[in-house]
Amino acid sequence: MGSPEPIDADIVVVGAGAAGLYAALVAADRGARVAVVSATPLAQTASYWAQGGLAAALALDDSPEIHLADTELAGRGLTRRSAAEVLTGEAPAMIADLQRRRMRFDADRHGNLVLGLEGGHSRRRIVHAGGSATGRRLARQLSAAIVREESVVVLEGARACRLWLDEGRVAGVVCEDGRPIAAAATIIATGGAAAMWSRTSNPPGSAGVGIMLARQAGAAVADLEFVQFHPTALAGVQGREGFLITEAIRGEGAVLLDAAGERFVDELAPRDEVSRAVWEQMHADGTEAVSLDMRAIDPALFPNVVETLRAAGIDPSRDLVPVAPAAHYVMGGIVSGLDGATGVPGLYAIGESACTGLHGANRLASNSLSECMVFGARAAIAASDRSAPPPASPAPEPEPILMPDAATRQAVWNYAGIVRDREGLERLLTDPHPLAQMIAASALARQESRGAHLRSDFPVTDESLDGMHTVIAAGDPEFQAWQ
């Protein structure tokens, strides 16, 4: 058999989660020829499993300014204000655009959107679809819209393994099977890196593939020390470890209990606070989990969570649910601007692959799906306005991306988990996986505790590091202030 046929496109999108699919749709709206590279079948990406919703200031008692204030408070002095202003200002129009694209959100009998409450939000502003099935329905709807677009080619089961560099710019990608895709603009939308940790809510593929691709091309990365640990992932149930129990359930009144059956935390505090409190309570009680009491919650509100728990032998209407923190979302990623542009010509990054500074040191719940849409659209517009000559250099040979093995994932959990110290991080520096090394180097450089980054040897927040992002460009991490 010969080599696969090359593809020419205006834009190639690597990743078919919410960010990638929405970017492809917006680019197609503008007349661009788009190729989408999806390692999994459509509608089976990490976005499919997202139980949270989309945050947008839609209520009469809410505003983008209040949403902005909540985002900055959760970010612990590290939120990039310009990125947060973009998200909170453009999120309401994004919801309207999704509705125009036939996305149906949960509404009351009068047709008004039902807005949920999650940790760190001072107002009800979370838009859901099917309760905790938002990611599933969003992925399905975007996938259905993509296949109707004649100007979009989707390569399912294909994996991008190298970026095509041509005279200092990215001219497309090369897939594992050797197929080259030439494009004037390449958008990385491969999701995050939380599967680098052994206990995670993410599927195995969420191991920073996009970050590694971008680093190969010379892009900078930032804030890799900040990983959000979700406080309520199922614990102690074989085959279901790390299954996420959405924060929206706590927003409806579920509570966390210690070994004595007593509440020990404000369940709707920002996630870094709740995860830390759960971790400390587990150690104080000598247990592997705490209990989530959702017996007073209407099971019909969260059908997929209830279905999964019952299949695991837990009836949440009668039983307490054992939960413990799990790595859930990496705030860091490929350094990108407000239109997704990286420092490498022709290369853009969006969604959890990117780091605009929006999330600071601790992501505000449900800002991430909104980020996928808002910044995905911005990158699509910027990329579709770009033109470039065909690449002069031939496509490079495939070069598989290194995935973490079990030993690396356990080392990242042990040494870059909820609590870190110098000794453990220095051990992680010797791990053979380059992303594990970058996580360790970033966490070592930040000699303070801030948001999701807790150093037992530096337990206090260093105010001189307010607004300072940990950037790896060419060598050791450096602190940079972003405007």
C-alpha positions in Angstrom: 0.0 0.0 0.0 1.2 3.5 -0.7 1.2 6.5 1.6 -2.2 8.1 2.4 -3.3 10.9 0.1 -2.2 14.4 1.4 -4.9 16.9 2.3 -4.8 20.6 1.5 -6.9 22.9 3.8 -7.2 26.5 4.9 -7.3 25.4 8.5 -6.5 22.1 10.2 -8.0 21.6 13.7 -6.3 18.9 15.8 -8.9 17.6 18.3 -12.6 17.1 18.0 -13.8 18.1 21.5 -16.1 21.1 22.1 -13.4 23.7 21.3 -12.2 22.0 18.1 -15.6 21.3 16.7 -17.0 24.8 17.4 -13.8 26.4 15.9 -14.3 24.3 12.8 -17.9 25.3 12.5 -17.1 29.0 12.9 -14.3 28.7 10.3 -16.7 27.0 7.9 -19.2 29.8 8.4 -16.5 32.1 7.0 -15.9 30.0 4.0 -12.7 28.2 5.1 -11.9 24.7 4.0 -11.3 22.8 7.3 -9.8 19.4 8.1 -10.5 18.1 11.6 -8.2 15.4 13.1 -9.9 13.3 15.7 -8.1 10.5 17.5 -11.5 9.1 18.6 -14.9 8.8 16.8 -16.8 12.1 16.9 -18.8 12.7 20.1 -16.5 10.4 22.1 -13.9 13.0 23.2 -13.2 14.2 26.7 -15.9 16.9 26.2 -18.4 14.1 26.0 -17.8 13.3 29.6 -18.1 16.9 30.9 -20.8 17.1 33.5 -20.6 20.8 34.2 -22.3 23.4 32.1 -21.4 26.6 30.4 -21.0 29.7 32.6 -22.6 32.9 31.3 -24.2 36.0 33.0 -27.8 35.6 31.8 -29.9 36.2 35.0 -31.5 39.5 35.8 -29.4 39.8 38.9 -26.2 39.0 37.1 -23.8 40.8 34.8 -20.5 40.1 33.0 -18.8 42.4 35.6 -20.0 40.1 38.5 -19.0 37.0 36.6 -15.6 38.7 36.1 -15.2 39.4 39.8 -16.0 35.7 40.6 -13.5 34.5 38.0 -10.7 36.7 39.4 -11.5 35.8 43.0 -11.2 32.1 42.1 -8.0 32.7 40.2 -6.1 33.7 43.4 -4.3 36.8 42.0 -3.2 35.1 38.8 -6.2 35.6 36.4 -5.3 37.6 33.3 -7.9 40.3 33.4 -8.1 40.8 29.6 -8.8 37.1 29.0 -11.5 37.0 31.8 -13.1 40.2 30.3 -13.3 38.4 26.9 -14.9 35.3 28.4 -17.4 37.0 30.7 -18.3 39.6 28.1 -18.8 37.3 25.1 -20.3 34.2 26.9 -24.0 35.4 26.7 -23.8 35.8 22.9 -22.1 32.5 22.6 -25.0 30.8 24.3 -27.4 32.4 21.9 -25.2 31.2 19.0 -25.3 27.7 20.2 -29.1 27.9 20.5 -29.2 29.1 16.9 -27.2 26.0 16.0 -30.0 23.9 17.5 -28.4 23.2 20.9 -31.3 22.7 23.4 -30.5 23.7 26.9 -32.6 22.9 30.0 -35.5 25.3 30.4 -38.6 25.7 32.5 -42.1 25.3 31.2 -42.1 28.9 30.1 -39.0 28.4 27.9 -36.7 30.3 30.2 -33.2 28.8 30.7 -32.7 27.0 34.0 -29.5 28.4 35.6 -27.5 26.3 38.0 -25.2 27.3 40.9 -21.7 25.9 41.3 -18.7 26.5 43.6 -17.2 30.0 43.5 -20.2 31.5 41.6 -22.1 34.2 43.5 -25.1 34.0 41.1 -26.9 31.2 39.3 -25.3 31.3 35.8 -24.6 27.7 34.7 -26.4 26.6 31.6 -27.0 22.8 31.4 -28.4 20.3 28.8 -29.9 17.2 30.3 -28.7 18.1 33.8 -25.2 16.6 34.2 -25.2 15.3 30.6 -24.2 18.7 29.1 -20.9 17.6 27.6 -22.6 14.5 26.0 -25.3 16.6 24.4 -23.0 19.4 23.3 -20.6 17.0 21.7 -23.4 15.2 19.9 -24.9 18.4 18.6 -21.6 19.9 17.4 -20.7 16.6 15.8 -24.0 16.5 14.0 -23.5 20.0 12.7 -20.0 19.2 11.5 -21.0 16.3 9.4 -23.5 18.6 7.6 -20.7 21.0 6.5 -19.5 20.3 3.0 -16.3 22.3 3.5 -15.2 20.3 6.5 -13.3 17.0 6.3 -13.2 14.9 9.4 -10.5 12.3 9.9 -11.8 10.0 12.6 -9.3 7.6 14.3 -6.4 9.7 13.1 -3.7 11.0 15.3 -1.5 14.0 14.7 2.0 13.2 15.7 4.1 16.1 14.3 3.6 19.7 13.3 4.8 20.5 9.8 7.4 23.3 10.1 8.3 25.3 7.0 10.7 28.2 7.2 9.8 29.1 10.8 6.0 28.7 10.5 3.6 25.8 11.0 2.3 24.7 7.7 0.1 21.9 8.9 0.4 18.5 10.6 1.5 15.0 9.9 -0.5 12.0 11.2 0.8 8.8 12.6 -0.1 6.9 9.3 2.1 9.4 7.4 -0.7 11.5 5.9 0.3 15.1 5.6 -2.2 17.9 6.0 -1.1 21.3 4.6 -2.9 24.3 6.0 -2.3 28.1 6.3 -3.3 27.8 10.0 -3.2 24.9 12.5 -5.4 25.0 15.6 -4.4 22.8 18.6 -7.6 21.7 20.5 -6.5 18.3 21.9 -7.7 18.9 25.5 -5.7 18.8 28.7 -3.2 16.8 30.6 -4.9 15.6 33.7 -4.4 12.0 32.7 -0.7 12.5 33.5 -1.9 11.9 37.1 -2.8 8.3 38.1 -6.0 9.3 39.8 -7.9 11.4 37.4 -11.4 12.1 36.1 -10.1 12.3 32.5 -9.9 9.6 29.8 -6.4 8.2 29.1 -5.8 10.3 26.0 -5.9 13.5 28.0 -2.1 13.4 28.5 -1.0 16.7 27.1 -0.5 15.6 23.5 -1.2 19.1 22.1 1.3 20.6 24.6 4.0 18.2 23.4 3.2 18.9 19.7 3.5 22.7 20.3 6.7 22.3 22.2 8.2 20.4 19.3 7.5 23.4 17.2 9.0 25.8 19.7 5.9 27.2 21.3 6.1 28.3 25.0 4.0 26.7 27.7 2.9 28.2 31.0 1.5 27.5 34.5 1.8 23.7 34.4 2.1 23.6 38.2 -1.6 24.5 38.4 -3.8 21.4 38.1 -7.3 21.5 39.6 -8.2 18.5 41.6 -12.0 17.9 41.6 -13.1 17.2 45.2 -15.9 14.7 44.4 -14.6 11.9 42.2 -15.9 8.4 43.0 -13.5 6.4 45.2 -13.1 2.8 46.1 -15.3 1.3 43.4 -13.4 -0.9 41.0 -13.9 0.1 37.4 -15.4 3.4 38.3 -12.4 5.1 40.1 -12.3 8.8 39.3 -15.9 9.0 37.9 -16.8 12.6 38.3 -19.8 13.6 40.5 -20.7 17.0 39.2 -20.4 20.1 41.4 -23.9 21.0 40.4 -25.2 18.3 42.8 -23.6 20.2 45.6 -25.2 23.3 44.1 -28.6 21.7 44.7 -27.8 20.9 48.3 -25.7 17.8 48.6 -23.2 17.9 51.5 -19.8 16.4 52.3 -19.5 14.4 55.5 -16.5 13.2 57.5 -16.1 9.7 59.1 -18.3 10.9 62.0 -21.1 12.0 59.7 -20.4 15.7 60.2 -20.1 18.4 57.6 -16.6 19.9 57.5 -16.5 22.3 54.6 -18.5 24.9 52.6 -19.4 22.7 49.7 -19.6 25.6 47.3 -16.3 27.3 48.1 -13.9 27.3 45.1 -12.5 23.9 44.2 -9.0 24.4 45.5 -10.5 25.0 49.0 -12.9 22.1 48.9 -10.3 19.6 47.5 -7.8 20.7 50.1 -10.4 20.3 52.9 -11.4 16.8 51.7 -7.7 15.8 51.5 -7.0 17.0 55.0 -10.2 15.4 56.4 -9.2 12.0 54.8 -5.8 12.2 56.5 -7.3 13.2 59.8 -9.8 10.4 59.7 -7.4 7.9 58.3 -9.7 7.1 55.4 -9.4 6.8 51.7 -12.6 8.9 51.0 -15.2 11.1 52.6 -18.9 10.8 52.0 -21.1 12.8 49.7 -24.7 12.9 50.9 -27.0 13.4 48.0 -30.0 11.5 49.4 -32.2 14.7 49.4 -31.4 15.4 45.7 -34.0 14.5 43.0 -32.4 11.7 41.0 -34.2 13.0 37.9 -32.0 16.1 37.9 -28.8 14.1 37.3 -29.8 11.0 35.5 -26.4 9.9 34.1 -24.7 10.3 37.6 -27.4 8.3 39.3 -27.4 5.6 36.6 -23.6 5.2 36.9 -23.7 5.0 40.7 -26.5 2.5 40.7 -24.6 0.4 38.2 -21.7 0.5 40.6 -23.9 -0.8 43.4 -24.6 2.6 45.1 -28.1 3.9 45.3 -27.6 7.7 46.0 -31.2 8.1 47.2 -30.3 5.7 50.1 -26.5 5.4 50.3 -23.7 7.8 51.1 -21.3 8.1 48.1 -17.5 7.7 48.8 -15.6 10.5 47.1 -12.0 11.8 47.0 -10.1 14.3 44.9 -8.8 13.4 41.4 -6.8 15.4 38.9 -9.4 17.1 36.7 -8.2 20.2 34.8 -4.8 21.7 34.1 -4.9 25.5 34.1 -1.6 25.7 32.3 -0.9 24.9 28.6 0.4 26.4 25.4 0.8 30.2 25.8 -1.8 31.8 23.6 -3.3 35.2 23.1 -6.9 36.3 23.1 -7.3 35.1 19.5 -5.6 31.8 20.2 -2.3 32.8 18.5 0.9 31.3 19.9 4.4 32.6 19.4 4.8 30.4 16.4 3.4 31.7 13.1 0.5 29.7 11.8 -0.1 27.9 15.2 -3.1 28.5 17.4 -4.2 26.8 20.6 -7.7 26.8 22.3 -9.5 25.1 25.1 -7.7 23.2 27.8 -4.6 22.8 25.5 -4.1 26.6 25.8 -3.1 28.9 28.5 -4.4 32.5 28.1 -4.2 33.2 31.8 -8.0 33.1 32.1 -8.1 30.5 34.9 -5.2 31.9 37.0 -4.3 29.5 39.8 -7.7 27.9 40.1 -10.4 27.6 37.5 -13.9 28.8 38.3 -16.3 25.9 37.7 -17.9 25.7 34.2 -15.8 28.5 32.8 -13.9 25.9 30.8 -16.7 24.9 28.4 -17.5 28.5 27.9 -13.8 29.1 27.2 -13.9 26.4 24.5 -16.6 28.2 22.6 -15.6 31.8 23.1 -11.9 31.4 22.4 -12.6 28.7 19.8 -14.6 31.2 17.8 -12.0 33.9 18.2 -9.2 31.5 17.0 -11.3 30.4 14.0 -11.9 34.0 12.9 -8.2 34.9 13.2 -7.1 31.7 11.5 -9.6 32.0 8.6 -8.3 35.5 7.9 -4.8 34.1 7.5 -3.3 33.1 4.1 0.0 31.4 3.5 1.8 30.0 0.5 2.0 26.2 0.1 4.8 24.7 2.1 8.2 24.6 0.3 9.6 21.9 2.6 8.4 18.3 2.3 6.3 16.9 5.1 8.4 15.4 7.9 8.3 11.7 8.8 5.8 10.7 11.5 7.2 10.7 15.1 4.9 9.2 17.7 4.1 11.3 20.7 5.3 9.7 24.0 2.4 8.8 26.2 2.9 8.4 30.0 3.2 4.9 31.3 1.8 3.7 34.7 5.1 4.5 36.5 5.1 8.1 35.3 1.5 8.6 36.1 2.0 7.3 39.6 5.1 9.5 40.1 3.2 12.6 39.0 0.4 11.8 41.5 2.9 11.1 44.3 5.1 14.1 43.8 2.9 16.7 42.1 -0.4 15.8 43.8 -2.5 18.0 46.0 0.5 18.7 48.3 4.0 19.0 46.9 7.5 19.6 48.3 11.0 20.1 47.0 12.2 16.6 47.6 9.3 15.0 45.7 9.4 17.5 42.8 13.2 16.9 42.4 12.5 13.2 42.1 9.9 13.9 39.4 12.4 16.0 37.5 14.2 12.7 36.8 11.2 11.0 35.2 11.8 10.1 31.5 8.6 11.8 30.3 9.3 15.4 29.2 5.9 16.7 30.3 6.3 15.3 33.8 9.7 17.1 33.9 8.1 20.4 32.9 5.3 20.0 35.5 8.0 19.3 38.1 10.2 22.3 37.0 7.3 24.7 37.1 6.1 23.5 40.5 9.7 23.8 41.8 10.1 27.3 40.5 6.9 28.5 42.3 8.1 28.7 45.9 4.7 29.6 47.4 1.2 28.1 47.8 -1.4 29.6 45.6 -4.8 28.2 44.4 -4.3 24.7 43.2 -0.6 24.7 43.9 0.2 23.8 47.5 3.8 23.5 48.6 4.1 22.1 52.2 7.6 23.7 52.4 6.3 27.1 51.2 2.8 27.3 52.7 2.3 31.0 52.3 1.3 33.0 49.2 4.1 35.3 48.0 2.4 38.5 47.0 5.4 39.5 44.8 4.2 36.7 42.5 0.7 38.1 42.0 0.1 38.2 38.2 3.3 36.3 37.5 3.0 33.3 35.2 5.5 30.5 35.1 6.7 30.3 31.4 8.9 27.6 29.8 10.1 28.9 26.5 13.7 27.9 26.0 15.2 26.4 29.1 14.2 26.8 32.7 10.9 28.3 33.8 10.8 32.1 34.1 8.2 34.3 35.7 6.4 36.7 33.3 3.7 39.4 34.0 0.9 39.2 31.4 -1.1 42.3 30.5 
